Amino acid sequence: MNVAGGRRLGGHLDALESEAIHILREGVAQAQRPVLLFSAGKDSTVLAHLAVRAFHPAPPPMPLLHVDSTWEFRELLAFRDAFARAHRFELHVYANEAGRAAGINPFDHGDAYTTTMRTDALKQALDRGRHDVVFGGARRDEERTRAKERVFSVRSATHAWNPRQQRPEPWNLYNTRLASGQSLRAYPLSNWTELDIWCYALRRELALAPLYFAASRPVVERDGGLLVVDDPARMRLAPGETVTHRPVRFRTLGCWPVTGAIASDARDLRTVIAETARASGSERQGRLADREGGGSLEQQKLEGYF
């Protein structure tokens, strides 16, 4: 990526890029130990590229942190490692080893799996790294719980989120001061949409994880969705289910046993953008944990989930 070039993107994307870079710089100026959460999904990839641009030509002043649920797509892990090397990021990977040893998994444990392998693991990793400003790629348009977030979201010493105690941000003025034990979650992509992410990646010629583009993949139909069988040895098939190969891609990425793909022939960013512009449903409709109207995600956030 040529970050030194001054090529303009057009008014809307230029404004979003400028705002995100400003937020990144504001957060780093406050931070003692900043970190950028990196799932290797499209949003965190765009955010990491923006961090590179914000501090070029110096290396990014924060590491990437990937919370590994132990049920990640293998292609995503390969992309994660290659991205960190290419852009001079220090990469920290953390998994809840107690949860792994206890066999916590998405098939048997539902929300308890998310709590143990995502929420608890994230809090453990942040405590371990003593991180005070934590950047993430969440967007307000994704889901109604995330729409309640400020750009700089104050968290307690236990990483709890209280939406009634967030600070006002008039005219994009941010209060980043921290009391003892507090930390900040910062969302530079708050005002972006899914379509903005795709268009920005196209205009900046960003590489994204291959799972976002259509290819023939092994899938099983379940609950009206398509699950990609990423690890056949660990996949559990219900009676009557069979694995077939179909051209599919993802609009959002999470743990492979609970993230639905969509049937698609979109194999590059231009066709992905055209397909997204025609879509009537949310990108997160493939997240099985989100199908309870947002209550599950909101509870996780109250407990410290990003």
Contacts in CASP RR format, 6 or more apart in sequence:
PFRMAT RR
TARGET T0000
AUTHOR 0000-0000-0000
METHOD contacts of the structure
MODEL  1
MNVAGGRRLGGHLDALESEAIHILREGVAQAQRPVLLFSAGKDSTVLAHL
AVRAFHPAPPPMPLLHVDSTWEFRELLAFRDAFARAHRFELHVYANEAGR
AAGINPFDHGDAYTTTMRTDALKQALDRGRHDVVFGGARRDEERTRAKER
VFSVRSATHAWNPRQQRPEPWNLYNTRLASGQSLRAYPLSNWTELDIWCY
ALRRELALAPLYFAASRPVVERDGGLLVVDDPARMRLAPGETVTHRPVRF
RTLGCWPVTGAIASDARDLRTVIAETARASGSERQGRLADREGGGSLEQQ
KLEGYF
1 49 0 8 1.000
1 52 0 8 1.000
1 87 0 8 1.000
1 204 0 8 1.000
1 205 0 8 1.000
1 206 0 8 1.000
3 52 0 8 1.000
3 53 0 8 1.000
3 56 0 8 1.000
4 56 0 8 1.000
4 57 0 8 1.000
8 14 0 8 1.000
9 17 0 8 1.000
9 200 0 8 1.000
9 203 0 8 1.000
9 204 0 8 1.000
12 196 0 8 1.000
13 196 0 8 1.000
13 199 0 8 1.000
13 200 0 8 1.000
13 203 0 8 1.000
16 191 0 8 1.000
16 192 0 8 1.000
16 196 0 8 1.000
16 200 0 8 1.000
17 50 0 8 1.000
17 53 0 8 1.000
17 200 0 8 1.000
19 172 0 8 1.000
19 188 0 8 1.000
19 191 0 8 1.000
20 47 0 8 1.000
20 50 0 8 1.000
20 188 0 8 1.000
20 189 0 8 1.000
20 192 0 8 1.000
21 50 0 8 1.000
21 53 0 8 1.000
21 54 0 8 1.000
21 188 0 8 1.000
22 172 0 8 1.000
23 151 0 8 1.000
23 152 0 8 1.000
23 174 0 8 1.000
23 186 0 8 1.000
23 187 0 8 1.000
23 188 0 8 1.000
24 50 0 8 1.000
24 51 0 8 1.000
24 54 0 8 1.000
24 55 0 8 1.000
24 135 0 8 1.000
24 186 0 8 1.000
24 188 0 8 1.000
25 54 0 8 1.000
25 55 0 8 1.000
26 152 0 8 1.000
26 174 0 8 1.000
26 176 0 8 1.000
27 34 0 8 1.000
27 133 0 8 1.000
27 135 0 8 1.000
27 152 0 8 1.000
27 176 0 8 1.000
27 184 0 8 1.000
27 186 0 8 1.000
28 34 0 8 1.000
28 55 0 8 1.000
28 61 0 8 1.000
28 62 0 8 1.000
28 133 0 8 1.000
29 176 0 8 1.000
30 132 0 8 1.000
30 133 0 8 1.000
30 176 0 8 1.000
30 177 0 8 1.000
30 178 0 8 1.000
30 184 0 8 1.000
31 62 0 8 1.000
31 132 0 8 1.000
31 133 0 8 1.000
32 130 0 8 1.000
32 132 0 8 1.000
33 129 0 8 1.000
33 130 0 8 1.000
33 131 0 8 1.000
33 132 0 8 1.000
33 133 0 8 1.000
34 61 0 8 1.000
34 62 0 8 1.000
34 131 0 8 1.000
34 132 0 8 1.000
34 133 0 8 1.000
34 134 0 8 1.000
34 135 0 8 1.000
35 62 0 8 1.000
35 63 0 8 1.000
35 64 0 8 1.000
35 65 0 8 1.000
35 92 0 8 1.000
35 126 0 8 1.000
35 129 0 8 1.000
35 131 0 8 1.000
35 133 0 8 1.000
35 134 0 8 1.000
35 135 0 8 1.000
36 44 0 8 1.000
36 47 0 8 1.000
36 48 0 8 1.000
36 51 0 8 1.000
36 60 0 8 1.000
36 62 0 8 1.000
36 63 0 8 1.000
36 64 0 8 1.000
36 65 0 8 1.000
36 89 0 8 1.000
36 134 0 8 1.000
36 135 0 8 1.000
36 136 0 8 1.000
37 44 0 8 1.000
37 64 0 8 1.000
37 65 0 8 1.000
37 66 0 8 1.000
37 67 0 8 1.000
37 122 0 8 1.000
37 134 0 8 1.000
37 135 0 8 1.000
37 136 0 8 1.000
37 137 0 8 1.000
37 306 0 8 1.000
38 44 0 8 1.000
38 45 0 8 1.000
38 48 0 8 1.000
38 64 0 8 1.000
38 65 0 8 1.000
38 66 0 8 1.000
38 80 0 8 1.000
38 83 0 8 1.000
38 84 0 8 1.000
38 89 0 8 1.000
38 91 0 8 1.000
39 66 0 8 1.000
39 67 0 8 1.000
39 76 0 8 1.000
39 253 0 8 1.000
39 254 0 8 1.000
40 66 0 8 1.000
40 76 0 8 1.000
40 77 0 8 1.000
40 79 0 8 1.000
40 80 0 8 1.000
40 83 0 8 1.000
40 209 0 8 1.000
40 253 0 8 1.000
41 76 0 8 1.000
41 208 0 8 1.000
41 209 0 8 1.000
41 212 0 8 1.000
41 253 0 8 1.000
42 197 0 8 1.000
42 198 0 8 1.000
42 201 0 8 1.000
42 208 0 8 1.000
42 209 0 8 1.000
42 212 0 8 1.000
42 253 0 8 1.000
43 136 0 8 1.000
43 137 0 8 1.000
43 138 0 8 1.000
43 139 0 8 1.000
43 189 0 8 1.000
43 192 0 8 1.000
43 197 0 8 1.000
44 136 0 8 1.000
44 137 0 8 1.000
45 83 0 8 1.000
45 201 0 8 1.000
45 206 0 8 1.000
45 208 0 8 1.000
45 209 0 8 1.000
46 137 0 8 1.000
46 189 0 8 1.000
46 192 0 8 1.000
46 197 0 8 1.000
46 200 0 8 1.000
46 201 0 8 1.000
46 206 0 8 1.000
47 135 0 8 1.000
47 136 0 8 1.000
47 137 0 8 1.000
47 188 0 8 1.000
47 189 0 8 1.000
48 60 0 8 1.000
48 64 0 8 1.000
48 83 0 8 1.000
48 87 0 8 1.000
48 89 0 8 1.000
49 87 0 8 1.000
49 204 0 8 1.000
49 206 0 8 1.000
50 188 0 8 1.000
51 60 0 8 1.000
51 62 0 8 1.000
51 135 0 8 1.000
52 60 0 8 1.000
52 87 0 8 1.000
55 61 0 8 1.000
59 88 0 8 1.000
59 89 0 8 1.000
60 87 0 8 1.000
60 88 0 8 1.000
60 89 0 8 1.000
62 135 0 8 1.000
63 89 0 8 1.000
63 90 0 8 1.000
63 91 0 8 1.000
63 92 0 8 1.000
64 80 0 8 1.000
64 84 0 8 1.000
64 89 0 8 1.000
64 90 0 8 1.000
64 91 0 8 1.000
64 92 0 8 1.000
65 92 0 8 1.000
65 93 0 8 1.000
65 94 0 8 1.000
65 125 0 8 1.000
65 126 0 8 1.000
65 131 0 8 1.000
66 80 0 8 1.000
66 91 0 8 1.000
66 92 0 8 1.000
66 93 0 8 1.000
66 94 0 8 1.000
67 94 0 8 1.000
67 95 0 8 1.000
67 118 0 8 1.000
67 121 0 8 1.000
67 122 0 8 1.000
67 125 0 8 1.000
68 77 0 8 1.000
68 93 0 8 1.000
68 94 0 8 1.000
68 95 0 8 1.000
68 121 0 8 1.000
69 95 0 8 1.000
69 113 0 8 1.000
69 117 0 8 1.000
69 118 0 8 1.000
69 121 0 8 1.000
69 254 0 8 1.000
69 255 0 8 1.000
70 95 0 8 1.000
70 100 0 8 1.000
70 117 0 8 1.000
71 105 0 8 1.000
71 106 0 8 1.000
71 117 0 8 1.000
71 234 0 8 1.000
71 255 0 8 1.000
71 256 0 8 1.000
71 257 0 8 1.000
72 254 0 8 1.000
72 255 0 8 1.000
72 256 0 8 1.000
73 211 0 8 1.000
73 228 0 8 1.000
73 230 0 8 1.000
73 253 0 8 1.000
73 254 0 8 1.000
73 256 0 8 1.000
74 230 0 8 1.000
74 231 0 8 1.000
75 209 0 8 1.000
75 210 0 8 1.000
75 211 0 8 1.000
76 209 0 8 1.000
76 211 0 8 1.000
76 253 0 8 1.000
79 209 0 8 1.000
79 210 0 8 1.000
80 91 0 8 1.000
81 91 0 8 1.000
83 89 0 8 1.000
83 207 0 8 1.000
84 90 0 8 1.000
84 91 0 8 1.000
92 125 0 8 1.000
94 121 0 8 1.000
94 124 0 8 1.000
94 125 0 8 1.000
94 128 0 8 1.000
95 117 0 8 1.000
95 121 0 8 1.000
96 104 0 8 1.000
96 116 0 8 1.000
96 117 0 8 1.000
96 120 0 8 1.000
96 121 0 8 1.000
96 124 0 8 1.000
99 116 0 8 1.000
99 117 0 8 1.000
100 117 0 8 1.000
102 116 0 8 1.000
104 112 0 8 1.000
104 113 0 8 1.000
104 116 0 8 1.000
104 117 0 8 1.000
105 113 0 8 1.000
105 257 0 8 1.000
106 113 0 8 1.000
106 255 0 8 1.000
106 257 0 8 1.000
106 258 0 8 1.000
107 236 0 8 1.000
107 257 0 8 1.000
109 116 0 8 1.000
110 289 0 8 1.000
111 289 0 8 1.000
111 296 0 8 1.000
111 299 0 8 1.000
111 300 0 8 1.000
114 289 0 8 1.000
114 296 0 8 1.000
114 300 0 8 1.000
114 305 0 8 1.000
115 300 0 8 1.000
115 303 0 8 1.000
118 300 0 8 1.000
118 305 0 8 1.000
119 300 0 8 1.000
119 303 0 8 1.000
119 304 0 8 1.000
119 305 0 8 1.000
122 159 0 8 1.000
122 304 0 8 1.000
122 305 0 8 1.000
122 306 0 8 1.000
123 158 0 8 1.000
123 159 0 8 1.000
123 304 0 8 1.000
126 134 0 8 1.000
126 159 0 8 1.000
126 183 0 8 1.000
131 183 0 8 1.000
132 178 0 8 1.000
132 183 0 8 1.000
132 184 0 8 1.000
133 176 0 8 1.000
133 183 0 8 1.000
133 184 0 8 1.000
133 186 0 8 1.000
134 183 0 8 1.000
134 184 0 8 1.000
134 185 0 8 1.000
134 186 0 8 1.000
134 306 0 8 1.000
135 186 0 8 1.000
135 187 0 8 1.000
135 188 0 8 1.000
136 185 0 8 1.000
136 186 0 8 1.000
136 187 0 8 1.000
136 188 0 8 1.000
136 189 0 8 1.000
136 306 0 8 1.000
137 187 0 8 1.000
137 188 0 8 1.000
137 189 0 8 1.000
138 146 0 8 1.000
138 149 0 8 1.000
138 187 0 8 1.000
138 189 0 8 1.000
138 190 0 8 1.000
138 306 0 8 1.000
139 146 0 8 1.000
139 187 0 8 1.000
139 189 0 8 1.000
139 190 0 8 1.000
139 191 0 8 1.000
139 192 0 8 1.000
139 193 0 8 1.000
139 194 0 8 1.000
139 197 0 8 1.000
140 146 0 8 1.000
140 147 0 8 1.000
140 149 0 8 1.000
140 190 0 8 1.000
140 191 0 8 1.000
141 147 0 8 1.000
141 192 0 8 1.000
141 193 0 8 1.000
141 194 0 8 1.000
142 194 0 8 1.000
142 282 0 8 1.000
142 283 0 8 1.000
142 284 0 8 1.000
143 282 0 8 1.000
143 284 0 8 1.000
143 290 0 8 1.000
143 294 0 8 1.000
143 297 0 8 1.000
144 293 0 8 1.000
144 294 0 8 1.000
145 294 0 8 1.000
145 295 0 8 1.000
145 297 0 8 1.000
145 298 0 8 1.000
145 301 0 8 1.000
146 297 0 8 1.000
148 163 0 8 1.000
149 166 0 8 1.000
149 185 0 8 1.000
149 187 0 8 1.000
149 190 0 8 1.000
150 166 0 8 1.000
150 167 0 8 1.000
150 169 0 8 1.000
150 187 0 8 1.000
151 169 0 8 1.000
151 172 0 8 1.000
151 174 0 8 1.000
151 186 0 8 1.000
151 187 0 8 1.000
151 188 0 8 1.000
151 190 0 8 1.000
152 167 0 8 1.000
152 169 0 8 1.000
152 174 0 8 1.000
152 175 0 8 1.000
152 176 0 8 1.000
152 184 0 8 1.000
152 185 0 8 1.000
152 186 0 8 1.000
152 187 0 8 1.000
153 161 0 8 1.000
153 166 0 8 1.000
153 184 0 8 1.000
153 185 0 8 1.000
153 186 0 8 1.000
153 187 0 8 1.000
154 165 0 8 1.000
154 166 0 8 1.000
154 167 0 8 1.000
154 178 0 8 1.000
154 182 0 8 1.000
154 183 0 8 1.000
154 184 0 8 1.000
155 161 0 8 1.000
155 182 0 8 1.000
155 183 0 8 1.000
155 184 0 8 1.000
155 185 0 8 1.000
155 304 0 8 1.000
156 162 0 8 1.000
156 181 0 8 1.000
156 182 0 8 1.000
157 180 0 8 1.000
157 181 0 8 1.000
157 182 0 8 1.000
158 304 0 8 1.000
159 183 0 8 1.000
159 304 0 8 1.000
160 302 0 8 1.000
160 303 0 8 1.000
160 304 0 8 1.000
161 185 0 8 1.000
161 301 0 8 1.000
161 302 0 8 1.000
161 304 0 8 1.000
162 302 0 8 1.000
167 175 0 8 1.000
169 175 0 8 1.000
176 184 0 8 1.000
178 184 0 8 1.000
185 306 0 8 1.000
189 197 0 8 1.000
192 200 0 8 1.000
194 251 0 8 1.000
194 276 0 8 1.000
194 283 0 8 1.000
195 273 0 8 1.000
195 276 0 8 1.000
195 277 0 8 1.000
198 269 0 8 1.000
198 272 0 8 1.000
198 273 0 8 1.000
198 276 0 8 1.000
199 273 0 8 1.000
200 206 0 8 1.000
201 208 0 8 1.000
201 269 0 8 1.000
202 269 0 8 1.000
202 270 0 8 1.000
202 273 0 8 1.000
208 269 0 8 1.000
209 253 0 8 1.000
211 249 0 8 1.000
211 250 0 8 1.000
211 253 0 8 1.000
212 249 0 8 1.000
212 250 0 8 1.000
212 251 0 8 1.000
212 253 0 8 1.000
212 272 0 8 1.000
213 249 0 8 1.000
213 266 0 8 1.000
213 267 0 8 1.000
213 268 0 8 1.000
213 272 0 8 1.000
214 247 0 8 1.000
214 248 0 8 1.000
214 249 0 8 1.000
214 264 0 8 1.000
214 265 0 8 1.000
214 266 0 8 1.000
214 267 0 8 1.000
215 247 0 8 1.000
215 248 0 8 1.000
215 249 0 8 1.000
215 267 0 8 1.000
216 245 0 8 1.000
216 246 0 8 1.000
216 247 0 8 1.000
217 228 0 8 1.000
217 245 0 8 1.000
217 246 0 8 1.000
217 247 0 8 1.000
217 248 0 8 1.000
217 261 0 8 1.000
218 228 0 8 1.000
218 229 0 8 1.000
218 232 0 8 1.000
218 243 0 8 1.000
218 244 0 8 1.000
218 245 0 8 1.000
219 226 0 8 1.000
219 227 0 8 1.000
219 228 0 8 1.000
219 229 0 8 1.000
219 243 0 8 1.000
219 244 0 8 1.000
219 245 0 8 1.000
219 246 0 8 1.000
219 248 0 8 1.000
219 261 0 8 1.000
220 226 0 8 1.000
220 227 0 8 1.000
220 229 0 8 1.000
220 235 0 8 1.000
220 237 0 8 1.000
220 241 0 8 1.000
220 242 0 8 1.000
220 243 0 8 1.000
220 244 0 8 1.000
221 227 0 8 1.000
221 241 0 8 1.000
222 238 0 8 1.000
222 241 0 8 1.000
223 288 0 8 1.000
225 260 0 8 1.000
225 261 0 8 1.000
225 286 0 8 1.000
226 246 0 8 1.000
226 248 0 8 1.000
226 260 0 8 1.000
226 261 0 8 1.000
226 262 0 8 1.000
226 263 0 8 1.000
227 256 0 8 1.000
227 257 0 8 1.000
227 258 0 8 1.000
227 259 0 8 1.000
227 260 0 8 1.000
227 261 0 8 1.000
228 248 0 8 1.000
228 256 0 8 1.000
228 260 0 8 1.000
228 261 0 8 1.000
229 235 0 8 1.000
229 243 0 8 1.000
230 256 0 8 1.000
231 256 0 8 1.000
232 243 0 8 1.000
235 257 0 8 1.000
237 243 0 8 1.000
246 263 0 8 1.000
247 263 0 8 1.000
247 264 0 8 1.000
247 265 0 8 1.000
248 261 0 8 1.000
248 262 0 8 1.000
248 263 0 8 1.000
248 264 0 8 1.000
249 261 0 8 1.000
249 262 0 8 1.000
249 264 0 8 1.000
249 266 0 8 1.000
249 272 0 8 1.000
250 259 0 8 1.000
250 260 0 8 1.000
250 261 0 8 1.000
250 262 0 8 1.000
251 262 0 8 1.000
251 276 0 8 1.000
251 279 0 8 1.000
251 283 0 8 1.000
251 286 0 8 1.000
252 259 0 8 1.000
252 283 0 8 1.000
252 284 0 8 1.000
252 286 0 8 1.000
252 287 0 8 1.000
253 259 0 8 1.000
254 287 0 8 1.000
258 287 0 8 1.000
258 288 0 8 1.000
258 289 0 8 1.000
259 286 0 8 1.000
259 287 0 8 1.000
259 288 0 8 1.000
260 286 0 8 1.000
260 287 0 8 1.000
260 288 0 8 1.000
264 275 0 8 1.000
265 271 0 8 1.000
266 272 0 8 1.000
266 274 0 8 1.000
266 275 0 8 1.000
284 290 0 8 1.000
285 291 0 8 1.000
289 296 0 8 1.000
289 297 0 8 1.000
290 296 0 8 1.000
290 297 0 8 1.000
297 305 0 8 1.000
END
